[in-house]
Amino acid sequence: MNKKIDASQYVEQAALLLDLQLRDEYRNSAIANFKKIQAIAKLVNEFPLPKDIEVGSKFEP
């Protein structure tokens, strides 16, 4: 899915859903951070994986 999400609208709607009182002085920073998160998520989602890759049964650092 390559749907473009408006970051400011998303932040406003998420704040409403979470009943979060987002103060005006923090709103622009929250939107800017969400835009950064969007860019990182896009890179992760577009990273090609081989067809034969398997899920690990357990995480071992």
Secondary structure as UniProt FT lines:
FT   HELIX           7..17
FT   TURN            18..19
FT   HELIX           24..46
FT   TURN            51..52
//
